[in-house]
Amino acid sequence: MNSNKKWVAYLVRCSDSSLYCGISNDLKKRLIEHNSGKGAKYTRSRRPVELVGVSSELTKSDALRLEYKIKQLPADKKIVELTRKEEERTFEQDLKALKNEFKTLCEKVEKLTKTVEKAVKTQARQ
């Protein structure tokens, strides 16, 4: 795992039904902090909080950008945005994996073709 990709953006629902978005590189610890009153000022008076959404692992910079974007949205769109970003990343990762598999397959076909050509030339000499 790339050590730069260890941050997540997360969304919690507070006891007053409001949403809070933050980032962390240790989500479990951060949720404990929120629920013990040692987390963000916003969540201290709105305990307990419940995790309702989390992104995949990101760089800190990407997590901050996603957090900012989510904080700009109305409450009803925040979970949707977090989920949409996750789906986009998954799709991009799938495409990248397919590209790598295709490249590997092409290399194997090329190697096999050379082996067959070599065998044909050897057999033609005999």
N, C-alpha and C positions, 0 to 999 in steps of 0.2 A: 504494500500500500504506500502511495506517495505521502510523505510526511506533511506536505503542504495542504493536503486535503483531509483535514481532521475537524473542520468546523461545520456546524449545522445551524440553520435558521429553524426556530421552533415557534409554535403558537400554543398558548395555554388559555383555557377558559377560567376566569376568576369566579369566586363565589357569587358575585353580583351579575354574572352572565356576560361581563365585558371580556374582551379578548386582549391579550398582551403578546407582543412579538418580541423575540430576542434572539441572540446568537450565543453559542457556547461550543467549547471544544471538549466538554465533559457534561453531557446533558443530564445524566442521572444526578450528579452532584448539584447542578444548577437547579433542578426541580426540588431537591431537598432544601436548598437555600431559600427558594421562593416560599415553600410551605413552612419553613421555620421562622419566617419573618426577616431573614438576612439577605433576601434577594433584592430585586429592584424596588425602589420606593413605591412605584405604582401598585405592586402586588402585595405589599406589606399589610395594607388594611383590607385586602380583598381575598384573604385566604379562606379555605384551601384553593389551590389552583390545580387544574387537571389538563394534562397534555392532550391537545386535539389535532396537532399536525407537526410534522418534522420533515425537513428536506433530507436529501441524501448528503453525503459528505462533500464539502466544498472547501475551497481555499478561504481564508479569512476575508479577503477582499470580496470574493463572490458572495459570501454569507452576509456581509455588511450591505452589499448592493441589494440583495434579495430582501433583507430586513427592511431597508429603506422603502423599497417598492411596495412591500406589503403594508407598511405603516401608512402609506398614502391612500390606500384603498378603503372603501366603506366596509364595515364589519362583515356584511354578508358575502363579500367577495374575497376576503382574506384567505379562508381555507381553500377556496377554489384556486386562487393564484398559487398557493404553496403546492397544491396537487398538480396543477398544470405545469409548473416548472419541473417538478419531479418527472412527469410523463415526457416532457421534452428531453430531459437529460437521458432518460432511459432509452428513448428512440434514437438519440444521437449515439449512445453507447452501443446499441444493437447494430446500427449502421457501421460503426467503426469495427466492431467484431466481425461482421460479415465481410467487410473490405479486407481485413487481415486474413480471414479464412480463404477468401477468393484468391488473394495474392499467394498464399501458401499452396493452394491447389494448382494455380498456374505454374508455380515453380516446380511442383512435382510432375506435372504433365510435360513440361519442358525437359526435365531430367530424364523422364521415361522415354520421350521421343528421341533424345540423343542416344540413349542406351539401345533402343531398337535400331536406329540408323547405324550405329556401330556394329551391332550384331549382323545386320543385313550386309554391310560391307565385308565383314569377316567371312560370312558364308559365301559371298560372291567370289572371293579370292580362292576359295577351296575348290 
